[in-house]
Amino acid sequence: LLERIEESIEQLAESRLVHQKAIVSALQSQINSHFLYNALESINAMANIAGHTEIRQTALALSKLLRYTSNFGQIMVTIEDEVNSLNDYVQILRNIYGNRVRCTIELPDELKDVQCLKALLQPIVENSVKHGFEATGEKLNIHIRFERTIDDYVRVTLEDDGPGFDPSILASIRSQLQNRRPEKEFGNLQQVGLLNLHDRLKMVYPDSRSGIHLPERAEGYGAVIQVVFPFRKGKEKEGTVSSGDSMDVD
């Protein structure tokens, strides 16, 4: 009993330390983001006057993305909001790479107002582009599918047709996903990518089902990543994503 009490006290202390670090980091990032947001608004205005459409589109998409991610008072959003933010990121990709990077999204209407963790999708898509198109120079297709499972979870499956995971790296990531303590690992600001996202999910959803999962896939047939979290309805609101079973943001 004493050992369990001691472990609980240790976990509580670690969680409070992570919270304090997050507040300090958020305040510093907020200062930087406001400056960048104002600068982007100026670029957008100048590009509009000069008639540079692509520059204006990129500046506008980046300022919207920055406004979304710099709102530190909100860590939970609707899936619809998260997809809208991802559309801004993909707009930037489109202006940089043209049709060489393509992203399609399937989002059923019933899932649009379900709550999810903010900045859930963009880091995974960014990793896909980094290890796919930017590493090989070959065209990259990314497909994202949202679905509700029979046990009331949301499963987000992200697939691409890039080179996929190296078997040894895949085995290492799977091992780390199974053995991580998010309250210990989350304070490591240098840790990015899938492991960081998994830790963020576990801090919010500590159940065994939630988190990042890497299903089996034949080598050389691209990467597949699944994100799982509980089905919880958010605040009802008018949507800004066009209705329908699928969206092509290319």
C-alpha positions in Angstrom: 0.0 0.0 0.0 2.8 2.4 0.9 4.5 1.7 -2.4 1.3 2.4 -4.3 0.8 5.7 -2.4 4.4 6.7 -3.1 4.0 5.9 -6.8 0.8 8.0 -6.9 2.5 10.9 -5.2 5.4 10.7 -7.7 3.1 10.6 -10.7 1.1 13.6 -9.3 4.4 15.6 -8.9 5.5 14.7 -12.4 2.1 15.7 -13.9 2.3 19.1 -12.1 5.8 19.7 -13.4 4.7 18.9 -16.9 1.8 21.3 -16.5 4.1 24.1 -15.3 6.5 23.5 -18.2 3.5 23.6 -20.6 2.3 26.9 -19.3 5.8 28.5 -19.6 6.2 27.1 -23.1 2.7 28.3 -24.1 3.4 31.8 -22.9 6.7 32.0 -24.8 5.1 30.6 -28.0 2.2 33.0 -27.7 4.5 36.0 -27.7 6.3 34.7 -30.8 3.1 33.7 -32.6 1.4 37.1 -32.2 4.4 38.8 -33.9 4.4 36.2 -36.7 0.7 36.5 -37.2 0.9 40.3 -37.6 3.7 39.9 -40.0 1.8 37.4 -42.1 -1.2 39.7 -42.2 1.0 42.5 -43.6 2.4 40.1 -46.2 -1.1 39.1 -47.2 -2.2 42.8 -47.6 0.9 43.6 -49.7 0.4 40.5 -51.9 -3.2 41.4 -52.4 -2.3 44.9 -53.5 0.4 43.6 -55.9 -1.9 40.9 -57.3 0.2 37.9 -56.2 -2.5 35.3 -55.7 -0.3 32.4 -54.6 1.6 34.5 -52.1 -1.6 35.8 -50.7 -3.1 32.3 -50.4 0.0 31.0 -48.6 0.2 33.9 -46.2 -3.6 33.7 -45.4 -3.4 29.9 -44.9 -0.4 30.2 -42.7 -1.9 33.0 -40.6 -5.1 30.9 -40.0 -3.0 27.9 -39.1 -1.0 30.0 -36.7 -4.1 31.5 -35.1 -5.5 28.0 -34.6 -2.4 26.5 -33.0 -1.6 29.5 -30.8 -4.9 29.4 -29.0 -3.5 27.8 -25.8 -6.8 28.1 -23.9 -8.3 25.4 -26.0 -6.7 21.9 -26.2 -9.8 20.1 -27.4 -11.6 20.9 -30.6 -14.1 19.3 -32.9 -12.9 17.0 -35.6 -14.4 19.5 -38.1 -12.2 22.3 -36.7 -9.1 20.0 -36.9 -9.9 19.1 -40.5 -10.3 22.8 -41.4 -6.9 23.5 -39.9 -5.4 20.6 -41.9 -6.9 22.1 -45.0 -4.9 25.3 -44.4 -1.7 23.3 -44.0 -2.5 21.4 -47.2 -3.1 24.7 -49.0 0.4 25.7 -48.2 1.7 22.3 -49.4 -0.2 22.8 -52.7 1.4 26.2 -53.3 4.8 24.9 -52.6 4.7 21.5 -54.3 1.8 21.8 -56.7 0.1 18.5 -57.6 3.1 16.4 -56.4 1.5 16.1 -53.0 -2.1 15.1 -52.8 -4.3 14.6 -49.7 -7.9 13.3 -49.5 -10.1 13.1 -46.5 -13.2 11.0 -45.7 -15.2 12.5 -42.8 -18.7 11.2 -42.1 -21.1 13.9 -41.0 -21.8 12.2 -37.7 -18.2 12.7 -36.6 -17.8 16.4 -37.4 -18.7 17.6 -33.9 -16.9 14.9 -32.0 -14.2 16.1 -29.7 -10.5 15.5 -30.5 -7.1 16.7 -29.4 -5.9 19.8 -31.2 -3.0 19.5 -33.7 -3.8 15.8 -34.1 -3.5 15.5 -37.9 -1.0 18.0 -39.2 2.1 16.5 -37.5 1.4 13.1 -39.1 0.8 14.6 -42.5 4.0 16.6 -42.2 5.9 13.4 -41.3 4.5 11.7 -44.3 5.6 14.5 -46.6 9.0 14.6 -45.0 9.7 10.9 -45.2 7.8 10.5 -48.5 8.0 13.2 -51.1 10.8 15.3 -49.7 13.0 12.1 -49.3 12.3 10.5 -52.6 11.1 13.3 -54.9 8.2 11.0 -56.1 4.6 12.1 -56.1 2.9 11.3 -52.8 -0.8 10.5 -52.2 -2.1 10.7 -48.6 -5.5 9.4 -47.6 -7.2 10.1 -44.3 -10.3 8.2 -43.2 -12.4 8.8 -40.0 -14.7 6.1 -38.7 -16.6 5.2 -35.6 -15.9 1.8 -34.1 -18.5 -0.6 -32.7 -17.2 0.0 -29.1 -17.6 3.8 -29.4 -14.2 5.0 -30.3 -13.0 7.1 -33.3 -10.4 5.6 -35.5 -8.4 7.8 -37.8 -6.4 5.9 -40.5 -3.7 7.8 -42.4 -2.2 6.0 -45.4 0.3 7.1 -48.0 2.0 5.5 -51.0 5.5 6.6 -50.0 8.4 4.3 -49.1 6.9 3.3 -45.8 8.7 2.4 -42.5 12.0 0.7 -42.4 11.4 -2.6 -40.6 13.9 -1.9 -37.8 12.6 1.6 -37.2 9.0 0.3 -37.2 9.9 -2.3 -34.6 11.6 0.3 -32.4 8.7 2.8 -32.6 6.2 0.0 -31.7 8.3 -1.0 -28.7 8.4 2.6 -27.5 4.7 3.1 -27.9 4.0 0.2 -25.7 6.4 1.1 -22.9 6.1 4.9 -22.5 5.2 6.9 -19.4 3.7 10.1 -20.9 4.1 12.1 -17.6 7.8 11.4 -17.8 8.3 11.7 -21.5 6.2 14.7 -22.3 8.6 17.1 -20.7 11.2 16.3 -23.3 10.7 19.2 -25.7 13.1 17.7 -28.2 10.8 14.7 -28.8 8.6 15.2 -31.8 6.6 13.1 -34.2 4.5 10.0 -33.5 5.9 9.4 -30.0 5.1 13.0 -28.9 1.6 12.7 -30.3 1.1 9.4 -28.5 2.1 11.0 -25.2 -0.3 13.9 -25.7 -3.1 11.5 -26.4 -2.3 9.4 -23.3 -2.3 12.5 -21.1 -5.8 13.2 -22.2 -7.1 9.6 -22.7 -5.2 7.2 -20.3 -7.2 4.1 -21.3 -5.4 1.2 -23.0 -7.2 1.6 -26.3 -6.4 5.2 -27.1 -3.2 6.3 -28.7 -1.1 5.7 -31.8 -1.2 2.3 -33.5 0.9 1.0 -36.4 -0.9 -1.8 -38.3 1.0 -4.4 -40.3 1.6 -3.5 -44.0 3.8 -5.1 -46.6 7.2 -3.4 -47.0 7.4 -0.9 -49.8 3.6 -0.3 -49.9 3.6 3.0 -48.0 2.9 3.8 -44.4 -0.3 3.4 -42.4 -0.9 5.0 -39.0 -4.0 4.8 -36.9 -5.1 7.3 -34.2 -7.7 6.1 -31.7 -9.6 8.1 -29.1 -13.1 7.9 -27.4 -16.2 9.0 -29.2 -17.3 12.1 -27.3 -19.6 14.8 -28.8 -18.5 18.4 -28.7 -20.5 21.6 -28.8 -23.1 21.7 -31.6 -22.2 24.4 -34.2 -22.6 25.2 -37.8 -19.9 23.5 -39.9 -17.5 25.2 -42.2 -16.5 22.0 -44.0 -18.6 21.2 -47.0 -21.0 18.3 -46.4 -20.6 15.0 -48.0 -18.8 11.7 -47.4 -15.4 12.8 -48.7 -13.3 15.8 -49.3 -10.4 16.3 -51.7 -8.2 19.0 -50.5 -5.7 18.8 -53.4 
